[in-house]
Structures are given as structure tokens and as C-alpha cells.
Amino acid sequence: MKRTTKGAMAVAAAGAVLLGGSGTLAKWTDSATLTSAAVQSGRLELGACVTTQGGGWYSQVYVNYDPNPNPLVPIPDITTYRLKPGYNYTFFCDSVVTATGPRLKANVMVDKSKLSGGIATAPNVGLRTYVTDQSNNLLYDSSAPAPNVGVVTSALNNTYLAAQVLFTIYPADTTSSGLTLNTTALTIDVEQLGLTPAP
């Protein structure tokens, strides 16, 4: 009987080790001490950030209040489009999340530091990044005082997370027209939160 108890405790301790940290691919393991010393495993993975679900680049006439009533207008080819003062510009893509495990909790973000080009370093454009789930619930806002405003759980398994990059060239800003933004390094990053002891 004592050997069985010690074995179960060892399994629980091993299951508490977190693997992967942050990145576009992470793994997570959960555990619970059962009478048979069985281990429950979970997975946390993100697919490629794709624009096939209606994503890509959009422009929107700027207004100085929320919500903005003006429509988002698709930009067919951002490489030939000329940025103009008085507009918001938005890029977003979708990434399928695999999140299994009854106790899975993870932070999610889009790191602004991975973006490059003139817009990324311009002082007046207010570059921001967001992540939302398929129901448009906000999971991350780079401009918030505490940016990780929501968590990924198994309830989001096999759904899309939407990464969004937003910046504005204000009406009086004539210096930012013609600048570029390189999004080739854009990723959604996940980092699992620390596990709490099983009840």
C-alpha cells in the first residue's frame, strides 16, 4: 500500500512540470492523483496565422471616439497601397487553437516588438495589438495596463483566435504617410499559467 501511494505522488509531481514556455507551439501537462495513479494529459498548440477567414489589411476613416461607426474597407494589395492621414489601418489573421485538459489555463498575446518597418518605430501612430476569440471576447490588448486580460482554456479548443494589429495615421500627421509595416514575423504567442494543486 505504501508503494502505491509513493508512486502516485511521483506521477503527480512529474505532471506539474511545464514544458514549452511561450512561442507559437507549446505543450502543457496536467495530472491528478487517482486510485490507479493514472495521468491526464493536455495539449496547447496553435496553428499558422492565416488570412483565409476574411483577414488581411483594412482601412477605416478615423474618428476620435469609440466605437468607430465607419466601415472597414479591404485593401487588396498592401504593397502598392499608399497610407493616408486620417485613417485607421488594421491587419488581422486567424489561428486555430488546440486546447485540451480540464485545468488548462494560458495567456495569449501578439508581441509588438516582432513587427518591423517605419510604422513600428514611428512615434505618433499608436501601434497596438490584440487577440480575440471567435466570439470577439478580448483575450489580449497591448495598450491595457495589464495586457493579459483573458485566458485560453479548453473551452476554446478547435476554435479560431484572431490576432489584430491596429495603427492610426492621425489627420494632422503628414510625416507617417508612405511608411511601411513588416508583419512577416507576426505570431500569436501562448504561455501556460502555473498549475494549482488538484482538489
C-alpha positions, 0 to 999 in steps of 0.5 A: 500500500505504501508503494502505491501511494509513493508512486502516485505522488511521483506521477503527480509531481512529474505532471506539474512540470511545464514544458514549452514556455511561450512561442507559437507551439507549446505543450502543457501537462496536467495530472491528478492523483487517482486510485490507479495513479493514472495521468491526464494529459493536455495539449496547447498548440496553435496553428499558422496565422492565416488570412483565409477567414476574411483577414488581411489589411483594412482601412477605416476613416478615423474618428476620435471616439469609440466605437468607430461607426465607419466601415472597414474597407479591404485593401487588396494589395498592401504593397502598392497601397499608399497610407493616408492621414486620417485613417485607421489601418488594421491587419488581422489573421486567424489561428486555430487553437488546440486546447485540451485538459480540464485545468488548462489555463494560458495567456495569449498575446501578439508581441509588438516588438516582432513587427518591423518597418517605419510604422513600428518605430514611428512615434505618433501612430499608436501601434497596438495589438490584440487577440480575440476569440471567435466570439470577439471576447478580448483575450489580449490588448497591448495598450491595457495596463495589464495586457493579459486580460483573458485566458485560453482554456479548453473551452476554446479548443478547435476554435479560431483566435484572431490576432489584430494589429491596429495603427492610426495615421492621425489627420494632422500627421503628414510625416507617417504617410508612405511608411511601411509595416513588416508583419512577416514575423507576426505570431500569436504567442501562448504561455501556460499559467502555473498549475494549482494543486488538484482538489 
